[in-house]
């Protein structure tokens, strides 16, 4: 059986991007900063999807990881489902939505987080890298509060204060669904 060249390129891209995501989790947990930085393009962005709470360029990404990982104790990142789509117009670009969890600690407190990464990838010199990696939280709570997390209005511990979650309540689809259910119940 002969594979279509375009199909082969896209399947290979998906495999390479999935490996990039796995290497990312391991490098974060092992605190291999140089390896982590090499996974980002020179002009990359990493931070919250709002584009405000993040860093751009490799120096900015380095600053973010040295600060955030420097404040954490041991951590364990793992990705679950991965929706990866290669750009139909440019096989050197792709996007991804990655569902993930993280266990970490800070100042002796264990935390658990549910994360959705919104990624843009770019192949540079034959190697797939993150060009943009934005995260959203369903929750980021002390482990002892995990059992109550989804019932909490503010369930994201971020920037030294409790925050509203990024998911799902702010999403238009969530609001429309809830409005429809509430209308039907009235």
C-alpha positions in Angstrom: 0.0 0.0 0.0 1.3 3.4 -1.0 0.4 6.4 1.2 -0.5 9.7 -0.3 2.4 12.1 0.3 0.2 14.7 1.8 -1.4 12.2 4.2 2.0 10.9 5.2 3.2 14.5 6.0 0.1 15.2 8.1 0.3 11.9 10.0 4.0 12.4 10.7 3.2 16.0 11.8 0.6 14.8 14.3 2.9 12.1 15.7 5.8 14.7 16.0 3.4 17.2 17.8 2.1 14.5 20.2 5.8 13.8 21.1 6.4 17.5 21.6 3.5 17.6 24.0 4.8 14.6 26.0 8.4 16.0 26.0 6.9 19.3 27.3 5.3 17.6 30.3 8.5 15.7 31.2 10.8 18.7 30.8 8.5 20.8 33.1 8.5 18.1 35.8 12.3 17.4 35.5 13.0 21.2 35.4 15.0 20.9 32.2 14.6 24.6 31.3 17.0 24.6 28.3 15.2 21.6 26.8 11.9 23.2 27.5 12.9 26.5 25.8 14.1 24.6 22.7 10.5 23.5 22.3 9.4 27.1 21.6 9.9 29.2 18.6 12.0 32.4 19.0 8.9 34.6 19.0 6.7 32.2 21.0 4.0 33.2 23.6 3.3 31.2 26.7 0.6 32.2 29.3 -3.0 32.6 29.9 -5.2 32.7 26.7 -6.1 36.3 27.5 -2.7 37.2 26.1 -2.1 39.5 29.0 -0.9 37.2 31.7 2.0 35.6 29.8 5.4 36.1 28.3 6.6 36.4 24.7 9.9 35.5 23.1 12.3 32.9 24.4 13.6 35.3 27.1 10.1 35.9 28.3 9.3 32.2 28.3 12.5 31.5 30.2 11.5 34.1 32.8 8.1 32.6 33.2 9.4 29.0 33.7 12.3 30.0 36.0 9.8 32.0 38.2 6.8 29.6 38.2 8.8 26.3 38.4 11.2 27.9 40.8 8.2 28.5 43.2 6.9 25.0 42.8 7.9 21.8 44.6 7.6 18.5 42.7 5.1 18.5 39.9 3.5 16.0 37.5 2.0 17.1 34.2 0.1 14.8 31.9 -1.9 15.3 28.8 -5.1 13.4 27.9 -7.0 14.0 24.8 -5.3 15.9 22.0 -7.1 17.6 19.1 -4.4 18.4 16.6 -5.1 19.9 13.2 -2.5 20.6 10.5 -3.2 23.7 8.5 -4.6 22.6 5.2 -2.8 25.5 3.4 0.6 25.2 5.2 1.9 21.8 6.4 4.4 23.7 8.6 1.7 25.1 10.8 -0.9 23.4 13.1 -3.2 24.1 16.0 -4.1 22.0 19.0 -6.4 21.8 21.9 -4.9 19.7 24.7 -6.7 18.5 27.8 -4.4 18.1 30.7 -4.0 17.8 34.5 -1.2 18.8 36.8 -0.3 17.9 40.4 2.2 20.3 42.0 3.1 21.9 45.3 4.0 25.3 46.6 5.1 26.2 50.1 4.3 22.7 51.3 0.7 22.7 49.9 -0.2 20.2 47.3 -2.4 21.4 44.4 -4.3 19.8 41.5 -5.3 21.5 38.3 -7.4 20.7 35.2 -5.9 22.6 32.2 -6.9 23.2 28.6 -4.0 24.3 26.4 -4.8 26.1 23.2 -1.7 25.7 21.0 -0.3 26.9 17.8 2.6 24.9 16.4 5.1 25.7 13.7 7.7 23.5 12.1 11.1 25.2 12.2 14.0 23.6 10.3 12.0 20.3 10.3 11.2 20.4 14.0 7.8 21.1 15.5 7.7 23.7 18.2 5.2 25.7 20.2 4.6 29.1 18.6 1.8 30.0 21.0 0.7 28.1 24.1 -2.3 29.6 26.0 -3.8 27.9 29.0 -7.2 27.9 30.7 -8.2 26.4 34.0 -11.3 24.4 35.0 -9.8 24.4 38.5 -6.5 24.9 40.3 -7.1 24.1 44.0 -5.3 22.7 47.0 -5.5 18.9 46.8 -7.5 18.8 50.0 -10.3 20.8 48.3 -10.4 18.7 45.2 -13.6 17.0 46.2 -15.4 20.3 46.4 -13.7 22.1 43.5 -16.4 21.8 40.9 -19.0 23.1 43.3 -16.9 26.2 44.1 -17.6 29.5 42.3 -14.0 30.7 42.6 -11.9 27.6 42.1 -8.7 28.8 40.6 -5.9 29.9 42.9 -3.9 32.3 40.7 -1.8 35.3 41.3 -2.1 34.9 45.0 -5.9 35.1 45.1 -9.0 33.0 44.3 -10.2 33.6 40.8 -13.2 32.6 38.7 -12.4 29.7 36.4 -11.8 30.0 32.7 -13.9 27.0 31.9 -16.8 26.3 31.3 -19.0 29.1 32.8 -17.5 32.0 30.7 -18.0 30.1 27.4 -20.8 31.3 25.2 -21.9 27.7 24.5 -22.1 27.1 28.3 -24.2 30.3 28.9 -26.5 29.4 26.0 -27.0 25.9 27.2 -27.7 27.0 30.8 -30.2 29.7 29.6 -32.0 27.0 27.5 -32.2 24.7 30.5 -33.4 27.4 32.9 -36.0 28.5 30.4 -37.3 25.0 30.0 -37.5 24.6 33.8 -39.5 27.8 34.2 
